[in-house]
Amino acid sequence: MHPAIPQLLELQTLDQVIASSRAELDSLPKKLREADAKLTGARAAVTGAKEAHTQALSRRKKLELDVEQWKTQAKKYREQSSSVKTNEAYKALQHEIATAEAEVSKVEDLVLEQMMTIEDIERRVKHAEADLRESEQAIAAEKKQMQVQYGEKKKNLDAAAAAREEIANKVPGELLDLYTRIAKRHPGSALAEARDEQCRACGVRVLPHVLQMLKTETDEEVFRCETCGRILYSLEPIPHAQHRQATNGAANS
Ligand SMILES: [Zn+2]
């Protein structure tokens, strides 16, 4: 296995960290918008309640005008009744007066009802406004929390990027280029472990002699999976090294 493989593995781990940190940081504006969108419902409730209040006030105004009109009407008939000549005309006017007065009392009842409706709506407005204030405070806190997390993630990202640069400098240029090319096609997995005679990334068989070479400490070749093209590495113990140690041990005794 090429001696720079452990560094490439570190590089790969850092690239994974960098990619996920970037994705999280990039999602912040959307998260902030989503938080703001939660206020839409509460704002609409306030607007709706205020509109209902305006409408209820104008209905009361209209009913009050109706009362005045019926009262004026009744007054007019009463004035006329003092100067009528016939009994029939008098009776007809009395009937008109009674009708107008009944209307006055009917519409006055409606005015009272409407005033209660208005009180209900005023309570609704107050509740909606309180809800909105509460939501605004909660959302503001949520957004502040997001900003704090953003700062921490940004710090982690910067640290990972610095560490990556340091390690990348240690990897031979040609190998780094190869890694970069493969990582473009397989982001975060330019390297694949060779285990159980398989490339663990694509599952295709790795030839026994390649496996053997990967486990050989002194080997400086780079082996790639013939199918997916990833750089292969082995985490299994290196039998050759153990063997050599054992041989040395035997020779010393
Ligand atoms: Zn493969």
Residues whose N, C-alpha, C, O or C-beta is under 5 A from the ligand:
A	BS01	ZN	C199 A201 C202 C225 T227 C228 G229
